[in-house]
Amino acid sequence: MVSTYGDITAVSTYGDIAAKSTYADKVTERILNARSLPLLGQAIRGLRTARGLTQAQLAARAGVSRQWVVAVERGETRGLEVGLVMRVLDEIGASLVVRDDVGDAGDR
């Protein structure tokens, strides 16, 4: 599976996430890596601009400040409140997926 971050099958045990997901009907080919705050910010910025929204418009829709959106997009916000992130993602038509990177292989 190729994403904007390259071939994720080379680094992921979940190469065919749609086939393994109980939400297969919701999974699209566009999966963005958000394993860090900077990557989450890049994903949010990319989706926001693809939807034609300004930072101010997204902030108003999600009920956060424009400065908060700026900080998230720069990956500068530590200790993000998950609820606020979820509201922003809802407004840009995205969702958060938690992937089990260990699977049946045991604990890390």
C-alpha positions in Angstrom: 0.0 0.0 0.0 1.5 3.3 -1.0 0.7 6.5 1.0 2.1 10.0 0.7 4.8 8.7 3.1 5.9 5.9 0.8 5.3 2.2 0.8 4.0 1.5 4.3 4.0 -2.3 3.6 7.8 -2.2 3.9 7.6 -1.0 7.5 4.2 -2.2 8.7 2.8 -5.6 9.4 -0.6 -4.2 8.3 0.1 -3.9 4.6 -3.6 -4.5 3.7 -5.3 -2.6 6.5 -8.6 -2.6 4.8 -8.7 -6.4 4.7 -7.8 -6.6 8.4 -10.1 -3.9 9.7 -13.6 -4.3 11.0 -14.1 -0.9 9.4 -13.0 -2.0 6.0 -15.9 0.0 4.4 -14.5 3.2 6.0 -10.8 2.6 5.1 -9.6 4.4 2.0 -6.3 4.2 0.2 -5.1 7.4 1.8 -3.6 6.6 5.1 -1.4 9.2 6.7 1.3 8.5 9.2 0.8 10.3 12.5 3.2 8.6 14.8 4.5 11.9 16.2 3.2 15.4 16.7 5.0 16.8 13.7 3.5 14.0 11.4 0.1 14.6 12.9 0.4 18.3 12.1 1.5 17.6 8.6 -1.5 15.3 8.1 -3.9 17.8 9.5 -2.4 20.7 7.4 -2.5 18.6 4.2 -6.1 17.5 4.7 -7.2 21.1 5.7 -5.6 22.6 2.6 -7.0 19.8 0.4 -10.5 20.7 1.7 -9.9 24.3 0.9 -10.1 25.5 4.5 -8.0 28.2 6.1 -6.7 27.8 9.6 -9.2 30.3 10.8 -12.1 28.5 9.2 -11.1 25.1 10.6 -10.6 26.6 14.0 -14.0 28.2 14.0 -15.7 25.0 12.8 -13.9 22.9 15.5 -14.3 25.4 18.3 -10.6 25.9 18.9 -8.4 29.0 18.4 -6.5 29.6 15.1 -3.3 29.7 17.2 -4.1 26.2 18.4 -4.4 25.0 14.8 -1.2 26.7 13.9 0.6 25.0 16.8 -0.8 21.6 15.9 0.2 22.0 12.3 3.7 22.9 13.3 3.9 19.9 15.6 4.6 22.2 18.5 1.7 21.4 20.8 2.7 18.9 23.6 0.1 17.1 25.6 -2.7 17.6 23.0 -6.2 17.0 24.3 -7.5 14.1 22.3 -11.0 15.5 22.3 -9.9 18.7 20.5 -7.9 16.7 18.0 -11.0 14.5 17.3 -13.1 17.6 16.7 -10.6 19.0 14.2 -10.3 15.7 12.4 -14.2 15.5 12.2 -14.2 18.9 10.6 -11.8 17.8 7.8 -13.5 14.5 7.3 -10.7 12.4 8.8 -10.5 10.0 11.7 -7.9 8.7 14.1 -7.0 5.0 13.8 -5.1 3.1 16.5 -3.0 0.3 15.0 -1.6 -2.5 17.1 2.0 -2.6 16.0 2.8 -5.6 18.2 -0.1 -7.9 17.3 0.3 -11.4 18.4 4.1 -11.0 18.6 4.0 -10.2 22.3 4.8 -7.3 24.4 7.5 -4.8 23.5 
